[in-house]
Every structure is written in structure tokens, then in C-alpha cells.
Amino acid sequence: MTQYTALETAPVTEIYSSRPNYKVINGKGKGIAYIFFSGNGLYFPNTEEAFQKTVIEGDRFEWENIAKSLTGTAEKIIFVRDVYKRWYLSGINASLTDPDAVTELLRGICNGLSVITAGNSAGAYMAIYAGIRLGATRVYAFNPQISLHLVNPDDQTAVVRLKNTEKQKYFDIAPTVFGSDVPVYLFYAAKNRDDVRHSSLIREAKNVRFFAFD
């Protein structure tokens, strides 16, 4: 199993149903909210033991260590995770079951603050989608997926099952990018075939700045 394969077990469903799967830290700054979205590497390998240690016991959100440096400038720092590893297609908990519901929650939390979003991989997908819908001042997307039609169906049976449902509208966020003027800073691995394929889908978007690394 790869790190991108969802772990669909009773413990994961329990955390999805019983925990909010987001948290808000109040900083000392004013006027700025940072939102960090965890990717599919939230726990690895995909075993119940890893999930138990990392999420149930450790209550892990990605980006927490990096965000410590922002507490002096941010008014709010928000961490969000998708325990199902479905690119947030099922939202983050039993009450917020799709990307739009999650975005509206964040809109209420930010309440007029200037928003900056960031994420990696699946978290970068959501950072782009939510950041654009929230009118963010900047989006930082590291190795994002742009079209879920490109995911490996052998690894992503949970995602593929959603393809012909109401979730299908979220499978390709390229139109969202092209329809926006929100600045997106996209970092990708120039020698990674999947990264190149995804970044090429929005290569002509005027609001996206590309940064290729080796």
C-alpha cells in the first residue's frame, strides 16, 4: 500500500465521526490568518498501528512545527486534516462532509481576516481550492494534485468510488484556478512525472507562479 491509499477502518471512522479534525491557535499578531492543510502523509505507513500512534494518540496535524514561527505575526493559525486521505472529498468530519463545507467553516473562523493558505500534496489541492474560494492573499501549494482523474485507481479505490457521485465536481480544480486572480505559488519536483503532469494543467494560468526544484 502506498502512503496515498486511504485506511478505511473502524478507528479512522471513529476519529472522523468524533473529532473536529481542525484546530485553531491564537497568535499575537493582528489581521492575518494562516490555514495549513495536512496531506496524505499525515500518517504512514497505512496501518492501524500507525494511525493509532500518530492520530489517535499524537493528534497530529502537519505543519505545526513550521507554524510556530508565525505566532508573533498571525492573529489565527488554523490546522486542518483529512483522516480518510480522500483529498478532502469527504470533508474532515461527520458534520463537514465536502470541501465547500470545510471552506465555509474556515470563512467563519477567519471572519474578515486576511487569509494565507498552505498545504502539501492532497493538502496543497485543498489549499488551492479553499484559498481561492476564500479570496486568500496568497496560496502556497507544494506538489499539489490538480486533477483527481489522474490518481492511480489501483491505489485510490476510495476516491475512484466517488467519481460518479456528487463529489465529481471536485475532481478537477483547474477551472477554479483559471477563474481566479488569487496568487498561487506552486512548488513542484521537476523530475517527478506526476508533479509535472499536474502542474501542466494550470501552466497557462496567469495567477500561478511556478517554482521547480530538482
PyMOL commands that set and color helices and strands:
alter all, ss='L'
color gray80, all
select helices_A, chain A and resi 10-18+48-57+64-70+99-110+122-133+148-150+157-160+166-170+174-178+193-200
alter helices_A, ss='H'
color red, helices_A
select strands_A, chain A and resi 22-26+32-37+76-80+114-120+138-142+184-189+208-213
alter strands_A, ss='S'
color yellow, strands_A
deselect
rebuild
show_as cartoon
